[in-house]
Amino acid sequence: MERLRHDDPPRLGPYLTLARLDADSTGGGAVPERRYLARTADGERTVLLCAPLPDAAAPAAWAVEAELASRLSVPRFLRPASQGSEAGLPWYAVPYTPVLPLPAALAAHGGPLPEDLVRRLGAALAAGLAAAHARGQAHAGVSPAAVLLGAAGPLLGCFGAVRSAAPGGPPGLDPGCLAPELRSGGRPEPLGDVFALGAVLAYAASGHTVPEQSELPPGLRRLLASCLARDPADRPSAPQVLHALSTTGPARTPAPAPAPAAAPAATVLDEQAPPPLPGRVVAALAAQSAELLASELPAAPPARPAPQKVH
């Protein structure tokens, strides 16, 4: 949680803003949208509230992307539950659960995440992207800040950040996540998402979206290099990335064979077995929840008077 700034809206729709989700300097590149922790005036509902950046997004296009995201039922995609507009500023909200943007998770952990966790997070995100790509949809907003980590596993927000960018303006993404074809003005396509996913996993494993090979765990170097290939034809598909992350990994002691009556072993796709988070990240999530619970509601801004009819 970060304090509100003087230019942050005190209210969007029925929600009073309490704090920013993102720090001004994330260490993980730009944040594609403004994200707040907010609550209704009666204190009954707490939400993650999102709105477009003032200079990086075209508000109407941003609202279109939010509407599309609300109609997509894709695993691991953040799905707006409600949306609206306040004084010309569109917004959408999702019910609050404690989450940390990936840059904040690395800051809480004190550095890059363990390789096994990077693989599990990557597999979960690749599964979501594969489902979207099978429906002909590119996410077009994958970046470190778009990945939200919580106890139930990762979520991918900032849907359509590239498509909703203001004409001639930046999309608000870390430049290392923009595939070469997007930098040259091409349309967002599934293989552009794969490039961005490779940059996100490189960031999770090294702290940089464009690291040196020596900064990456040896077991991830070949896969990430293929994801980050300049030519889209040389990149794997999201299902191929999922398969690679799910079937290979750092050396482990083989587990004993289960007894015949035992339940199947959990996999990276098992929604009942989200990736275990490091202790410091769990502590940061708990601290966020406690701080938000203790937050006092600001005084509600006066309601706008209803327009008067002129006879």
Salt bridges, closest charged atoms under 4 A:
ASP7 OD1 - ARG5 NE 3.32
ASP8 OD1 - ARG20 NH2 2.73
ASP22 OD1 - ARG35 NH2 2.75
ASP24 OD1 - ARG5 NH1 3.15
GLU65 OE2 - ARG163 NE 3.01
GLU67 OE2 - ARG71 NE 3.25
GLU86 OE2 - ARG304 NE 3.79
GLU115 OE2 - ARG119 NE 3.22
ASP116 OD2 - ARG120 NE 3.13
ASP116 OD1 - ARG252 NH2 2.27
GLU181 OE2 - ARG235 NH1 2.78
ASP193 OD2 - HIS133 NE2 2.84
GLU215 OE1 - HIS208 NE2 3.35
GLU271 OE1 - ARG76 NH2 3.45
